[in-house]
Amino acid sequence: MKEDGSGHGGKKIKIGTQMEERVFRRLKMASARARRPLADLIQEAVAEYLARPAEGGRGDGLARLLAEPSYGVTRRQFREVMEADFWEQ
């Protein structure tokens, strides 16, 4: 299995995106200087970005909310309300 740039082996998928031409030119030059594929540099940059703490150091609020709902309801009640809300959209 190929290394995914995050320290864990993982299946790779093909993606398509757009970026400013000047940024792409700089990326190609960096790739050539490092003798590394563009995909490796992009993978590494995204993995580093995702590893940074959220702004304000508060972390992912939704994950915290789902992990420990604090509204005086049981986990089951909380999940039922959240699922009902999701399906009503």
C-alpha positions as CSV (number, residue, x, y, z in Angstrom):
1,M,0.0,0.0,0.0
2,K,1.3,3.5,-0.8
3,E,2.2,6.0,1.9
4,D,-0.5,8.8,1.9
5,G,1.7,11.5,3.4
6,S,0.1,11.5,6.8
7,G,2.2,8.7,8.2
8,H,-0.4,6.1,7.4
9,G,-0.7,3.8,4.4
10,G,-3.8,4.5,2.5
11,K,-5.7,4.0,-0.7
12,K,-5.1,6.9,-3.1
13,I,-7.8,8.5,-5.2
14,K,-7.6,10.8,-8.2
15,I,-8.9,14.3,-7.7
16,G,-9.3,17.3,-9.9
17,T,-9.0,20.9,-8.8
18,Q,-8.1,24.4,-10.0
19,M,-5.5,26.8,-8.7
20,E,-3.9,30.1,-9.7
21,E,-1.5,29.8,-12.6
22,R,1.3,31.5,-10.7
23,V,0.9,29.1,-7.7
24,F,0.9,26.1,-10.1
25,R,4.2,27.4,-11.8
26,R,5.8,27.7,-8.3
27,L,4.6,24.2,-7.4
28,K,6.1,22.7,-10.5
29,M,9.4,24.4,-9.9
30,A,9.4,23.2,-6.3
31,S,8.6,19.7,-7.5
32,A,11.5,19.7,-10.0
33,R,13.9,21.1,-7.4
34,A,12.9,18.4,-4.9
35,R,12.7,15.7,-7.6
36,R,9.3,14.7,-6.2
37,P,6.0,14.3,-8.0
38,L,3.5,17.2,-7.8
39,A,1.0,14.8,-6.1
40,D,3.5,14.1,-3.3
41,L,3.9,17.9,-2.6
42,I,0.2,18.5,-2.7
43,Q,-0.5,15.5,-0.4
44,E,2.1,16.7,2.1
45,A,0.8,20.2,2.1
46,V,-2.8,19.1,2.6
47,A,-1.9,16.7,5.4
48,E,0.1,19.4,7.2
49,Y,-2.8,21.8,6.9
50,L,-5.3,19.3,8.3
51,A,-2.9,18.5,11.2
52,R,-3.0,22.1,12.4
53,P,-5.3,22.9,15.3
54,A,-8.4,24.8,14.4
55,E,-8.3,28.6,14.6
56,G,-8.5,29.8,18.2
57,G,-7.3,26.4,19.4
58,R,-10.8,25.3,20.2
59,G,-10.8,22.3,18.0
60,D,-13.7,20.8,16.1
61,G,-16.9,22.0,17.8
62,L,-19.2,19.6,16.0
63,A,-17.0,16.6,17.1
64,R,-17.0,17.9,20.7
65,L,-20.8,18.4,20.6
66,L,-21.4,14.9,19.2
67,A,-19.0,13.3,21.7
68,E,-20.5,15.0,24.7
69,P,-23.9,16.6,24.2
70,S,-24.6,18.8,27.3
71,Y,-28.2,19.7,27.0
72,G,-29.6,17.5,29.7
73,V,-30.7,14.8,27.2
74,T,-29.5,11.3,26.8
75,R,-27.3,10.4,23.9
76,R,-30.1,8.4,22.3
77,Q,-32.5,11.4,22.5
78,F,-29.8,13.7,21.1
79,R,-29.1,11.3,18.2
80,E,-32.8,10.9,17.4
81,V,-33.3,14.7,17.1
82,M,-30.2,15.1,15.0
83,E,-31.1,12.3,12.6
84,A,-34.7,13.7,12.3
85,D,-33.3,17.1,11.6
86,F,-31.0,15.7,9.0
87,W,-33.7,13.8,7.1
88,E,-36.1,16.8,7.1
89,Q,-33.6,19.0,5.1
